[in-house]
Amino acid sequence: MHYKATLYIGRTQDRITVMLDQSSLDILAEEIGKAGAYACRMQKGIGRSFKADGSVLTEADMNISHTITSLVHHLFPEAAVISEEENADDRRDAEWVFILDPIDGTDVYSQGMPSFAVSLGILDRERKPVGAYIAAPRFGIGEESMMVRLDPGSSPTLNGKPLTLSGNKDDVTEITMGSKGAIELDFSHFRGKVRVFGSTIIHILAPALYTSVEATVVQKCFAWDIASSHAVLRSLGMELSDTEGNIFRYTDDFLFGKEKLDRILYGGTEKARAYLRDNLPPR
């Protein structure tokens, strides 16, 4: 089984068919699961250090980054790979862009808390998020761990079973967001509940995972913080949009230049995002 993307190059309208081999995707999904299990084993005795910008870094981040980046290069040599902890491939003409966050939620991870994830997203040539492999080994949905998989062109699964929406996602009563929400957002008209886990990937996934969570607010972050979960939301009919209602698009500077998102995004159905724009604007 392959996922085919038909592309047209320049004015010649030359047709090119690009495939991602299913067996290679199976290997990749398995390795993301192993990376999550490795992070879990390492967590109890992990030591934290800090980057120049003050963000947390651990040995597990670096080891996972090297292992998965090398594997993607081996399995998909035609693809570009961007990792939080590596220099980005500056291959802006690549058919596929794989975006890795070795540990999303490194701060909570380094403190022994459960809500972290190993996250790998896939963008196609048009920079649309179409694939996701997310392992959260201590963040199960009524189980010991969570593994979300979305092969390009397929439907998402949660621990090997179909992931489908439940609940009324248009009626916003509960949301997820980052810990700086109280500083950056005006809550004077919002009457719902707020959940904070410490992982942007898990925050964005929450409307797909929980019946009672309808939407999410994404604060200023990087491509690796959102790509995989964004792909899952899109596969279920939801989106990310900015405070003006514009659907979020990935630019090459945001990806390859590793630029930080300069705006707040709302995630969910069209009605849910409109509600958040009206009731939870930036300060």
N, C-alpha and C positions, 0 to 999 in steps of 0.2 A: 504493500500500500504506500502511495506517495501523495504528497500535497503538491499540486501544480499551480504555478502562478504564470499567467501569460503576460508578457511585457512587450512594449513597443519602444524601439530606440530611435530617436531622432526623426527626421522627415522620411527616411527610407521605409519606415513601417516594417522593418525586419522583425520577424516573430521569433521570440526566444521562450522556451519552456524551461523553467527552473524547478527542480525537485528537491525536497528534503526527504531523505530516505527514512522510512518508518523504523527500521531496525536501529538506525543511528539515534533517532529520537527516543527509542526504548532505552538504549544505553545511557543517554543523557538524563532521562528521568530517573533511572536507577541511581546514577551518580549523585544527583541532587538529593535524593533520599539518604544516601550514604553520608553526604556532607552534613545533612541535618543531624544524623545520628552521631557523627563525629563531634559536632559542636556541642551536642548534649553531653557527651562523655567528658569533654574538656571543661565544661562550664564550672564545675565545682571548684576547681583549682586554678581557674584562669586569672592571669594578671592583666591589668589595664595600663595602657600608655596613652599618650595624647599627641595628636597631630598639631601642626603649626596653627591651625584654625581653632583648636580647642576641642575638636571632636575626638571621640574615644576610638582606640585601635587595640585589637588583641591579636595574639598569635594565631588563633583560630581563623580570624578574618583573612590573614595573609596566606595561610596554608590552603584554605578553601579557594581563595582567589586564584592562586597558582595552579591548583589541580583542575578546576573547572575551566579556566581560560585555556589551558593547554589541551584539554579534552575537546572543547569546541573547535579550536583551531585544527585539531586532528580529524574530527568527524566531518566538519563543514569548512574546508579550506577556502571556499568562495565567500565566506561570511566575514563581517567585521565583528570584533568583540570589544565591548566596553565594560570595564569593571571599575568599581569605586576605588580599588586599591592598586590598579595597574595603569600604565600609560595607555591611552586609548589608541586603537587602530585608526589611523586617519584615512580610512578607505571609504570615502563618501559615495563612491559609486557601487558599493557592495549590494548584492541582491538581498541580503539579509543582515540585520544587525541584532546581535545577541547582547543583552544588557544584564550584567551580573551585580547583585548586591550580596557579597559573601555572607554577611550577617546584617539583616535589617533590624534595627533596634539594638545596636551594639552597646549602648549605654545601659539599658535594662539587662541585657545579656551579661555584661561584666559585673553586674550587681547581684546576679543569681536569680533574676526574675524570669518568668516563663514565656513572656510574649515577644519572642524573636523569631525570625524566619530566614532561611536561605532562599534567595529569590533569583530566578533567571527568566527574563522576558525576551520575546522575539518580535522584532518589527520587520515588516516587509519593505520592499523597495520604495513604496509610497510613504514609508514611515508610519504605517498604521500598526498598532500593537495587535498581534494575531496569535501569540503563543505564550505559555506560562508554565513554569515548574516551580512550585513553592512548597518547601518543607518546613513545617513548624513543629519540631519534635516534642515540645512541651505544651502545645496549645491545641489540644484535641477538642473536637465538637462532640462531647459525650464519649470520647475515646482518649487513649493515651497520647496520640499524636495526630497531626494533620498533614496530608499531602494532597495538594491541588495540582491537577495536570490539565493542560489545554494544548493539544497538538494543533498547529495551524490547519484550518479547514475542518476541525472537529468540534465537538461539544465538551465542556469542562467536566471533570470528574473530581470527586472528593473521596479520598481513600478508596479509589477504584470503582466508586458508584457514581451514577449521574448526579451532577450538581444542578439543581433547579431552584427557582425562586419560590418562596412561600411568604404569604402575608401581603398586605396592601402597601406597595412601595411608593404610591403617590401621596399617602397621608403621613406626613413626617411627624413622628412623636419621639423618636430616639435616633441619635446620630453618634458617629465616632469622629474624633479629631485629635490633633497633637496637643501636647501639654502646654503650648504657648497660646492656645485659643483664647484664654481669658485676657491676654494682653493685646491680641491682634484683632479681636472681633467684638462687635457691639451686640450684647445679649439682651438689650432692653425690651425687645419685642419677641424674643424666642421663649417658648413655654415648654419645650420638650426636655428630654433627658440627654445627658452627654456621657459617653464612655471614652476613656483614654487608656490605651494599652501600652504605648511606648514604641510601636512599630507601625510605620506608615503603610507598609504592605498589608498588614492585618487590618488596619483602619479601613483601607479601601475595599478589602475583601468583605468586611463585616455585613454590608447590605445583602451580599450573596449568601452569606453563611447563616445569618440569624433572622428568624421571622420578625422579631420586634425591632430590628434596626433597619431603618428605611434609607438612610443617606449618610454621606460622609463629607467632611471638610478637609481639604488637602492644603496644608500650609507650605511655605516656601521651602523647597527641597530640590533634589536632583533627579535625573532621569531614572537612575537605578532604584529610587525609592517608590516609583509609581508604575513602571512599564508593565510588569507582570500582572499585577492586580487590575490595572486598567484594561488589559487584554481580556481578563475574565469578565469584568463588568460589561464590556462591549459585546462579548459573546452571549450575554444574557439580556441584551437590549437596553443597557444603561450606558451612561457616558460621563465624562468630565468636562465641565465648562467653566469659564471665568466669571467674574462679577458682572460682566456686561452681557452674559449669555452666549458668548462665542465658544464653540466646541474647541477643546484644546488640541493643538497640533504640535507635533515634535519637529523642531528645527534642527539642522545640522549643528548649529552652534550650541544648542542645548544638549545635544548628544555628544558630538565629538569634541566640542570645546568645553564640555563639562561645566556649563554655566548653571548657576542656581536659578530656580524658578523665581520670578520677580513679582508673582501675583498669587492670590488665593484661588483655589479651584473648588467647585462643588461637584460631588459625585452622586449619581442616582438616576432616576427617571427624569424625563423632561419636566414634569409637574413638581417633583421633589426639588429639583435644582432651582426652579422658579421660586418656590417657597423660601428656600434658603437665601436667594438673592434679596428677597423682600424683607426677610425677618432676621437674618444673621449677616449683615454687611460688615466689611472691614471698618475698623475705627478710623 
